[in-house]
């Protein structure tokens, strides 16, 4: 095994692919659907599923026709959150921002070409936006992701992104040149902005939290599109820039990198 090209264990790789598919699915998936999505031989797929069920990483539906994520997958996911030293401070920052602005706010981390939501503070108002912890979205389709991509050089951002940019709505930027221009605007103004690029009816303002260089984490505020005026964007951005800077200062002071 060389350092440049580590050899991957096929069975482990396939197991992780199955778990990631089930984790991203909206509900349980049938074996037929998993076979179609993975292309794994049916015999190998059945063996892997039986093992995962026995280990309680996945579980069967009551009628036995489909499988979904099991309780041990939750234990593994929450362990990641529990050991992250930045999250208690980030959660407090979300509470302060939510109280000031009255909108749902999120904290997320760049993970390759995606962002993963690590914390959410929801407003109690009916207009709230819900995004569960653990949710993963393409970085190019979110203000959170664009705030973090803008922390990279254009070349670094380009190398991180896939060749084909998936559209989540008709408003998602799927052209690399258009995205490059959007990231330049983000760098210039200091925050990212998107309008209905991943959820219809909602816009978002996001700011990177620069306790690491380049920043890996960001905070965002979801705003109903009808309220996303220039004045409201300015108000939200000012609060978030202040809170992101304060959070970064606190994390560095705590020795968290």
C-alpha positions in Angstrom: 0.0 0.0 0.0 1.4 3.4 -1.0 0.8 6.7 0.7 -0.3 8.2 -2.6 -2.9 5.5 -3.6 -4.2 3.7 -0.5 -6.0 0.5 -1.4 -9.7 0.6 -0.5 -11.4 -2.5 0.9 -14.3 -3.3 -1.5 -16.7 -4.6 1.1 -16.1 -1.7 3.4 -16.5 0.8 0.6 -19.8 -0.9 -0.4 -21.1 -0.9 3.1 -20.5 2.8 3.5 -22.1 3.5 0.1 -25.2 1.7 1.3 -25.3 3.6 4.5 -24.9 7.0 2.7 -27.7 6.1 0.3 -30.0 5.2 3.1 -29.0 8.2 5.1 -29.8 10.5 2.2 -33.1 8.8 1.3 -36.4 10.3 2.4 -37.6 6.9 3.6 -36.8 3.2 3.5 -35.5 1.7 0.3 -36.2 -1.6 -1.3 -33.5 -4.1 -2.2 -34.4 -3.6 -5.8 -33.9 0.2 -5.5 -30.6 -0.3 -3.7 -29.4 -2.7 -6.4 -30.4 -0.2 -9.1 -28.6 2.7 -7.3 -25.4 0.8 -6.4 -25.0 -1.7 -9.2 -23.7 -4.2 -6.6 -24.3 -7.9 -7.3 -27.5 -9.1 -5.7 -25.8 -11.8 -3.7 -23.2 -9.4 -2.3 -25.9 -6.8 -1.6 -28.0 -9.3 0.4 -25.0 -10.4 2.5 -24.1 -6.8 3.3 -27.7 -6.0 4.2 -28.1 -9.0 6.5 -24.9 -8.1 8.2 -26.0 -4.4 8.7 -29.4 -5.6 10.1 -27.7 -8.0 12.5 -25.4 -5.2 13.7 -28.4 -2.8 14.0 -27.0 -0.3 11.6 -30.1 -0.7 9.4 -33.5 -2.2 10.1 -36.3 -3.7 8.0 -39.7 -2.3 7.6 -42.6 -4.1 9.3 -43.5 -5.9 6.1 -39.8 -6.8 5.3 -39.9 -5.2 1.9 -37.5 -2.3 2.5 -34.7 -1.2 4.8 -33.8 2.1 6.5 -31.2 3.5 8.8 -31.1 1.8 12.2 -30.4 3.0 15.8 -26.6 2.3 15.8 -26.2 4.7 12.9 -27.7 7.4 15.1 -25.2 6.6 17.9 -22.3 7.0 15.6 -23.6 10.3 14.2 -24.3 11.8 17.6 -20.8 10.8 18.8 -19.4 13.1 16.1 -21.5 16.0 17.4 -20.7 15.2 21.1 -17.0 15.3 20.6 -16.9 18.5 18.5 -15.6 21.2 20.8 -16.8 24.1 18.6 -20.5 23.1 18.7 -21.5 24.2 22.3 -20.2 27.7 21.4 -21.8 27.6 18.0 -25.1 26.6 19.5 -25.0 29.6 21.8 -24.2 31.9 18.9 -27.2 30.5 17.0 -29.5 31.3 20.0 -28.2 34.9 20.1 -28.7 35.4 16.3 -32.1 33.8 16.4 -33.2 36.0 19.3 -32.0 39.1 17.5 -33.4 38.3 14.0 -36.4 36.1 14.6 -35.4 33.6 11.8 -34.2 30.1 11.7 -30.4 29.9 11.8 -28.0 27.0 11.0 -24.4 26.0 11.6 -22.7 23.8 9.0 -19.4 22.4 7.9 -17.8 22.0 4.5 -17.4 18.3 3.7 -15.8 17.9 0.2 -18.3 19.3 -2.3 -21.1 19.4 0.3 -22.1 21.0 3.5 -23.3 19.1 6.5 -25.7 20.8 9.0 -24.4 20.4 12.6 -26.8 22.6 14.5 -30.0 24.4 14.0 -32.0 27.0 16.0 -35.6 27.2 14.7 -37.9 30.1 15.2 -41.2 29.4 16.8 -43.0 31.4 14.1 -45.0 29.7 11.3 -42.6 31.0 8.7 -39.8 28.9 10.1 -37.5 26.9 7.8 -36.7 23.4 9.0 -33.4 21.7 8.2 -32.4 18.7 10.3 -29.0 18.2 11.9 -27.1 15.8 9.7 -28.6 16.9 6.5 -26.2 17.2 3.6 -26.6 19.5 0.6 -24.4 20.4 -2.3 -22.2 23.4 -1.4 -22.9 25.3 -4.6 -26.6 25.2 -3.9 -26.5 26.8 -0.5 -25.5 30.1 1.0 -23.6 28.1 3.7 -21.6 26.3 1.0 -20.9 29.4 -1.0 -19.7 31.3 2.0 -17.1 28.5 2.6 -16.2 28.0 -1.1 -15.5 31.8 -1.2 -12.9 31.2 1.5 -10.9 29.2 -1.0 -9.0 30.4 -4.0 -11.0 30.1 -7.3 -8.7 27.1 -8.2 -9.3 25.3 -4.9 -13.0 25.8 -5.1 -13.1 24.6 -8.7 -11.1 21.4 -7.8 -13.5 20.7 -4.9 -16.7 20.9 -7.0 -18.0 18.1 -9.3 -17.9 18.7 -13.1 -21.7 18.6 -13.2 -23.5 20.9 -10.7 -26.8 19.5 -9.7 -29.8 21.8 -9.5 -32.1 21.5 -6.5 -34.5 24.1 -7.9 -34.8 26.1 -11.1 -32.9 28.9 -9.3 -29.8 26.8 -8.4 -26.6 28.0 -10.2 -25.4 25.1 -12.3 -23.0 26.9 -14.5 -19.4 26.9 -13.3 -18.6 30.4 -14.7 -21.8 31.9 -13.1 -20.8 30.2 -9.8 -17.3 31.7 -10.1 -18.8 35.2 -10.4 -21.2 34.6 -7.5 -18.2 33.5 -5.3 -16.3 36.7 -6.3 -19.3 38.8 -5.2 -19.4 36.8 -2.0 -15.7 37.6 -1.3 -16.2 41.2 -2.0 -19.2 41.8 0.3 -18.2 39.4 3.0 -21.2 37.2 3.1 -23.1 34.7 0.8 -26.6 35.2 -0.5 -29.0 32.9 -2.3 -32.6 33.2 -3.3 -34.6 29.9 -3.6 -31.5 28.0 -4.8 -32.2 25.0 -2.6 -35.7 25.6 -1.2 -38.5 27.4 -2.9 -39.9 30.2 -0.9 -36.8 30.8 1.1 -33.6 32.8 0.7 -30.5 32.7 2.9 -27.7 34.8 4.1 -24.5 33.1 5.3 -21.2 34.1 6.9 -18.1 32.0 7.3 -16.7 31.6 10.9 -13.0 32.1 10.5 -11.5 30.3 13.5 -9.7 28.1 11.0 -8.0 29.3 7.8 -9.5 28.6 5.4 -12.8 28.6 7.3 -14.5 25.2 7.3 -17.7 26.3 9.2 -20.4 28.9 8.5 -23.6 30.2 10.0 -26.7 31.0 8.0 -30.1 32.6 8.4 -33.1 31.4 6.4 -35.5 34.2 5.3 -38.9 33.9 3.6 -38.4 35.2 0.0 -41.2 37.8 0.5 -39.1 39.4 3.3 -35.8 39.2 1.5 -35.5 42.9 0.7 -32.2 44.8 0.4 -32.8 46.5 3.8 -33.5 43.1 5.5 -30.4 41.6 3.9 -28.3 44.4 5.2 -29.8 44.1 8.7 -29.3 40.3 8.8 -25.8 40.4 7.4 -24.7 43.0 9.9 -25.8 40.9 12.9 -24.4 37.7 11.4 -21.0 39.3 10.6 -20.7 40.5 14.1 -21.7 37.2 15.6 -19.5 35.1 13.3 -16.5 37.3 14.2 -17.3 37.0 17.9 -17.7 33.3 17.7 -14.4 32.9 15.8 -12.6 35.0 18.5 -14.1 32.9 21.3 -13.1 29.6 19.6 -9.5 30.7 19.0 -9.3 31.9 22.6 -10.4 28.5 23.8 -7.7 26.9 21.7 -10.2 25.3 19.3 -8.9 24.9 15.8 
